[in-house]
Amino acid sequence: MTTQRSEGHLPDLRYELKLLCPAHMAAQTRMWVRHHPAGLRVAYPPRRVNSIYLDTPGLSMLTANLDGLAVRSKLRLRWHGDALTLIHPYLELKHRNNLLGSKEQIPLSCDLDLSARWTTILGNVLACLEPSWRLRLQSTNQPTLLNRYLREYYVTNDGVVRVTLDTEQTAYDQRFCARPNTRCRLPIQDVVVIEIKADRSHAERVQEIANAFPISRTRNSKYAKGMLAALYSQ
């Protein structure tokens, strides 16, 4: 679980690896986790993760990902659970530098109504933010994608390395909608995403745990995957 960080706190960097396999192998993937030599155990109950991504009008964050830039970032509203009308999210800025990642989060003091217009929703978000976060949102204020998936949480016995399994992925294009689109799904291919992460000082151990899975490491971005489906569907 990510700790919410106060203004001016430098986010901790963590080492992250991702593995992918087809959706029909979800049961097989859970068996790999249960019998993993690292002794993985359930850390938290599964829950649905929801993200509304915000980009510049020119989609600069998507372009940075597709160009394979080592240093890039993503801005998103995120919340947990099944709610798709009245939500209580936090704003999150995710930084990436090759295999190192970090997150800055700020909780919002108000609920957001996803049946309202985007102009109203973003205005309410701005009203909840500190000045530096307002500047970020004002320059990256184009709703582009709603992404949802079910996440399972596992951890090593010493709590050092965390493993998550993401399944049941859905995505919804937001670019040309006056209000949030929660009905018309994009034709994305569902896969199982295994993420293995720990503080960067434990990078070697993360690699060892990844190597014990019978699949190879790969690059994967839920945002890029959803946006490519949106662009090709136009």
C-alpha positions in Angstrom: 0.0 0.0 0.0 1.3 3.4 -0.9 1.8 6.0 1.9 0.2 9.4 1.2 3.0 12.0 1.2 3.0 15.5 2.4 4.0 18.5 0.2 7.7 18.7 -0.4 8.5 15.1 0.7 10.7 13.3 -1.8 8.9 10.0 -2.7 10.8 6.8 -2.0 12.0 4.9 -5.1 11.0 1.3 -5.5 12.2 -1.3 -7.9 9.4 -2.8 -10.0 9.1 -5.7 -12.4 6.1 -6.8 -14.4 5.1 -10.2 -15.9 2.1 -10.8 -18.2 0.1 -13.9 -19.1 -3.2 -14.5 -20.8 -6.4 -13.9 -18.8 -7.4 -17.6 -19.1 -4.3 -18.4 -17.0 -5.5 -16.5 -14.0 -6.1 -19.7 -11.9 -2.7 -21.0 -13.0 -1.1 -17.7 -12.0 -2.6 -17.9 -8.5 -1.2 -21.4 -8.1 2.3 -20.1 -9.0 1.9 -17.5 -6.3 0.7 -20.0 -3.7 3.6 -22.4 -4.4 6.3 -19.7 -4.9 9.6 -20.6 -3.2 9.6 -17.1 -1.6 6.7 -18.1 0.6 4.2 -15.4 -0.6 1.1 -14.9 1.6 -2.0 -12.8 1.3 -1.4 -9.2 2.5 -4.8 -7.6 2.0 -8.2 -8.6 0.7 -8.7 -8.2 -3.1 -10.3 -4.9 -4.2 -11.1 -3.1 -7.4 -8.7 -0.3 -8.4 -10.0 2.6 -10.5 -7.9 5.3 -12.2 -8.9 8.3 -14.3 -5.9 9.4 -16.2 -5.2 13.0 -17.0 -2.9 14.1 -19.8 -2.1 17.3 -21.7 -4.3 18.2 -24.7 -1.4 16.9 -26.9 -1.2 13.7 -24.9 2.4 14.3 -23.9 2.4 11.6 -21.1 1.2 9.0 -23.6 3.8 10.0 -26.1 6.6 9.8 -23.5 5.5 6.2 -22.8 5.2 5.1 -26.4 8.6 6.7 -27.2 10.1 4.6 -24.4 11.5 7.6 -22.5 13.3 6.4 -19.3 12.1 9.3 -17.2 8.3 10.0 -17.4 5.3 10.5 -15.2 1.5 10.0 -15.1 -1.2 11.9 -13.3 -4.4 10.2 -12.3 -7.4 10.3 -9.9 -7.5 6.9 -8.1 -10.0 5.3 -5.8 -10.8 1.7 -4.6 -14.1 -0.2 -4.7 -17.0 -0.7 -7.1 -18.4 2.9 -7.0 -18.8 4.6 -10.3 -21.0 7.5 -9.3 -20.1 9.2 -6.0 -16.4 8.6 -5.3 -13.7 9.8 -2.8 -10.4 9.6 -4.7 -6.9 10.9 -4.3 -4.8 12.6 -6.9 -1.6 10.7 -7.7 1.4 11.5 -9.7 3.4 8.5 -10.6 7.1 8.9 -11.6 9.1 6.4 -13.6 12.8 6.1 -14.2 13.6 2.9 -16.0 12.8 0.1 -13.5 12.5 2.5 -10.6 9.1 4.1 -9.7 7.7 6.4 -7.0 4.3 8.0 -6.3 3.2 11.3 -4.8 -0.4 11.3 -3.5 -2.7 13.9 -2.1 -6.1 13.0 -0.7 -9.1 15.1 -1.8 -11.3 16.6 0.9 -14.4 16.3 -1.1 -16.4 13.6 -2.9 -16.7 13.7 -6.6 -19.9 13.0 -8.6 -19.1 11.2 -11.8 -22.5 12.0 -13.2 -21.5 15.7 -13.3 -19.8 17.4 -16.2 -16.0 17.2 -16.4 -15.7 20.9 -16.0 -17.5 20.7 -12.7 -15.5 17.6 -11.5 -12.1 19.2 -12.3 -13.2 22.5 -10.8 -14.0 20.6 -7.5 -10.6 18.8 -7.7 -8.8 22.1 -8.1 -10.5 23.6 -5.1 -9.1 20.9 -2.9 -5.5 21.2 -3.9 -2.4 22.9 -2.6 -0.9 25.5 -5.0 1.8 23.3 -6.5 -0.7 20.5 -7.2 -3.0 23.1 -8.8 -0.3 24.0 -11.2 0.2 20.3 -12.1 -3.5 19.8 -12.8 -3.9 23.1 -14.7 -1.2 21.9 -17.2 -2.4 18.3 -17.3 -6.2 18.6 -17.3 -7.4 16.5 -20.2 -9.4 13.4 -18.9 -8.3 10.6 -21.3 -9.0 7.2 -19.8 -10.9 5.4 -17.0 -9.2 2.1 -16.2 -10.5 -0.5 -13.8 -9.2 -3.9 -12.6 -9.3 -6.3 -9.7 -6.1 -6.4 -7.6 -4.9 -9.2 -5.3 -2.2 -8.4 -2.8 0.6 -10.7 -1.6 3.8 -10.2 0.4 6.9 -12.2 1.5 6.9 -13.3 5.1 9.2 -10.5 6.1 7.1 -7.9 4.3 10.0 -6.7 2.1 8.7 -7.7 -1.3 5.2 -7.1 -2.5 3.5 -9.0 -5.3 0.2 -8.0 -6.9 -2.1 -9.8 -9.4 -4.3 -7.6 -11.6 -7.2 -9.2 -13.5 -10.6 -8.3 -15.0 -9.3 -5.2 -16.7 -11.7 -2.7 -18.4 -11.1 0.7 -20.0 -13.2 3.6 -21.1 -12.3 6.5 -23.4 -12.9 9.9 -21.9 -11.4 12.3 -24.4 -14.6 13.4 -26.2 -17.1 13.1 -23.4 -18.7 16.1 -21.6 -19.3 13.8 -18.6 -17.4 10.7 -17.5 -17.9 7.7 -19.8 -18.6 4.6 -17.6 -20.6 2.6 -20.1 -18.9 2.2 -23.5 -15.9 -0.1 -23.0 -12.8 -0.1 -25.2 -11.9 -3.4 -26.9 -8.8 -4.1 -24.8 -7.4 -7.6 -24.4 -7.6 -8.7 -20.8 -4.5 -10.2 -19.3 -3.1 -11.1 -15.9 -0.5 -8.6 -14.7 1.9 -9.7 -12.0 3.8 -6.8 -10.4 6.8 -7.4 -8.1 8.0 -4.4 -6.1 10.3 -3.5 -3.2 12.5 -0.7 -2.1 15.4 -0.3 -4.6 17.9 -1.7 -2.1 16.1 -5.1 -2.6 16.3 -5.0 -6.4 18.2 -8.3 -6.5 15.6 -10.1 -4.5 12.8 -8.7 -6.7 14.6 -10.2 -9.7 15.0 -13.6 -7.9 11.3 -13.7 -7.2 10.4 -12.8 -10.8 12.8 -15.5 -12.1 10.9 -18.1 -10.2 7.8 -17.5 -12.3 7.7 -19.5 -15.5 7.1 -16.4 -17.7 9.4 -13.6 -18.8 9.5 -10.0 -17.7 7.8 -7.5 -20.1 7.0 -3.8 -20.3 3.4 -3.0 -19.7 1.4 0.2 -19.2 -2.3 0.0 -18.6 -2.6 3.6 -19.6 -0.8 3.1 -22.9 -2.7 -0.1 -23.7 -6.1 1.6 -23.1 -5.2 4.7 -25.1 -3.9 2.7 -28.0 -7.2 0.9 -28.1 -9.0 4.3 -28.0 -6.9 5.7 -30.8 -7.3 2.6 -33.0 -11.1 2.6 -32.4 -11.7 6.2 -33.7 
